[in-house]
Amino acid sequence: MTDHERIDALLAGYVLRSLAGEDASEADLLLTDHVPDCTGCRETLVAFQTVAADLALSTDPVAPPDTLLPRLHRELESRERRPRTLGVLAVAASVVALLGLAGTFLQGERVGTAQSRADALSNILRFAQENDAQMVPVGPTTQVAAADEVFLFGSNVPAPPPGTVYVVWVESGGQATPLGWFLPSGDGWVYRHFSTGGPYDRLFITTESAEVSPSAPGDVTWQSAG
Amino acid sequence: MGADCEDSAVQDAAREDLELHRHLLAGDVGAFDDLYERYAGAAYGLAYRLTGQQMLAQDVVHDAFLALWRAPEAFDPTRGALRTFFLSLVHHRAVDIVRKEQRMRDRNERAANLEPVAVEDPSEGVVDRAYLSVRRKEVREALRSLSDDQRQVLQMAYFGGMTQAQIAERLEIPLGTVKTRTLAAMRKLRGLLEAPA
């Protein structure tokens, strides 16, 4: 197999959700390091995603139970009583550690395809359901936190001023700890997952210089509501 | 329906989906209901085929629609069709549940059965979902054009929720062969389904 033959094979397995082990790791790396900058691979990925989704149509449609839509409506109504969510966010460790998470960050930010976003959303939902976690708005993003983990996602998140990044902090007993930083993708998409190291009182986001690691938070840009 | 009409129906449906998505962003329950009307049947059919259980399938579809409602901004119209995004979400959720349940063996037998679940097509005669019937016909024809070997690995992966390594073990063939067959199948489907209607 040529390099691109091998890449295509990995992308095919990826969209079918059938990779495991080293192949899955290699695909993750490709999606981070190669695909975003390779026009041909991006086109292949999108085309394979469309094929995979359309495979669903090879099965006859089945009418869901009559109880499903009313069940959904009850959930919709409960959501309407809460603040509107616009995204999800998760964070942990120190700023230095955050910089070390750049690879994870890039994977979430750069591979903004329909499938990767569906993956992200699926992960968040599973986490929220398994932990009975609430979605709490943080400015244009939303956090879903439980135990010592937090997810953060959002779209239409504005880019910070040039030379700055968004830094995520948690505050516990008056002590603020930076968990990580992020930059929204070109279209404002954010998806991060971190471990927080334990419970905290509030989560907030500041805008900091990209040149130095902040030892204390600057002015709060957004903070968690509710 | 002629090819031009079919193509137009698909394009119209995609545009309508985008409009419904815009309403969904504003919290319009009516748009949610319209999307449910459009895709609940396809989603439940897919989920049921993967999970093999009505309760699990119902949970999959419930989770997917709720996700769409709670985070409609996760769909980016510039990166594909809403149908692709939503059915991917349903598929991912169903595969996750299938794997979590760890009852792969029985389901794989069912998934390997190439015959679709025989049920009445609820979209029959419904104008605003006719394009799904058009696309379904195209997808089935494309699948029939694959070799048996190619179709087998594709369906074991997609409908069986199996990893390529599991498929290789089940079929007693090298992992490389599974990858080769999968790639060949996906390329052929891409070529056929991307072609103008």
Interface residues (C-beta under 8 A of the other chain):
Chain A: E5 D8 A9 A12 G13 V15 L16 R17 S18 L19 A20 G21 D23 V46 A47 F48 Q49 T50 V51 A52 A53 D54 L55 A56 L57 S58 T59 D60 P61 V62 A63 P64 P65 L68 L69 R71 L72 H73 E75 L76 R79 E80 R84 T85 L86 G87 V88 G112 T113 A114 Q115 R117 A118 D119 A120 L121 S122 I124 L125 R126 Q129 M135 T142 F153 G154 S155 N156 D187 W189
Chain B: G27 V29 F32 D33 Y36 A40 G41 A42 A43 Y44 G45 L46 Y48 R49 Q54 A57 Q58 V61 H62 D63 F65 L66 A67 W69 R70 A71 E73 A74 F75 D76 T78 R79 G80 A81 R83 T84 F85 L87 S88 L89 V90 H91 H92 R93 V95 D96 P116 V117 A118 V119 E120 D121 P122 S123 L132 R135 R136 V139 R140 L143 L154 A157 Y158 F159 G161 M162 T163 Q164 A165 Q166 I167 K179 T180 T182 L183 A185 M186 R187 L189 R190 L193 E194
